[in-house]
């Protein structure tokens, strides 16, 4: 739970601004926006797949040679 206490001579606008920043740091606003609408299971799966780190595929011994230079 996020709590904001007034700091001395702080106005209400400044407190709201600090509260919003704390919510963004926690990822709360991003989560609320994501949950606001129904997400189909296939879309959820696609989103999770895109967020995974991508690994390099292929032969590491090749060294990026083009087709023309390999045939020689």
C-alpha angles and dihedrals in degrees: 000000000000117000128185121196124195115257111216108280096009119142125224091252091056091050091051090049091052091047091052091050091050090050091051092049090052091049091239097132092049091050093049092050090050093049095044091088133036114264117205115233091244091053091048091052091048091050092050091048091052092051093055117099113260119232125210114252130200138055112322091200093063096074098206099296119170122234094253094055093045095057094058 
